[in-house]
Amino acid sequence: MVSRDEEKFVVWPVYFDKSVSRLNGRKVSIKYAVEKPSIENISKAAKSLGLNPILEKESMHPKRNWKKEGRILIDKKESKNKLLRQIAKIL
């Protein structure tokens, strides 16, 4: 498992989930959110942006610890919000 201190941002699928409110964890606008985002699709989008994604399939979001949805670690090339918007536009 890679730690966040290694020049990586942590990206959770909930950040892109259309069924989740911003208050509950969605980070992108509803316009770019998708139904049931998968770490595989997020990883493909991140890879197409040259962000060297690393998948961690067994990880659980701290606020959603009943669900193993995994997470993706991406390079810190720009601000996290900007990178999330770029990934969301591809999804």
Residue, then its C-alpha position, 0 to 999 in steps of 0.5 A: m500500500v502506498s501512502r499519501d506522502e509519496e507525491k500522490f493524491v487519493v481518489w475515491p469513487v464516491y467523488f464521482d458518484k451521482s447518487v451522493s451529495r456533496l455533503n456526503g462525499r461527492k467532489v465533482s459537479i453533478k454535471y460530470a458525476v456518473e452512476k456507479p463509478s468504478i475504480e477501473n474506469i477512474s484509473k483508465a481516465a487518470k492513465s489517459l491524463g498521464l497521472n500514473p494511477i495505482l489501484e488499491k481494490e481493498s481500501m475502504h473510504p473512512k466515511r463509508n467503511w462498510k463498503k470495499e470500493g477501493r481507491i486510486l492514487i494519482d500523481k500530484k501534477e496540479s491541484k486535486n480539484k483540477l485533476l478531479r474535474q479533468i478525470a470527471k470530464i473523461l468519465 
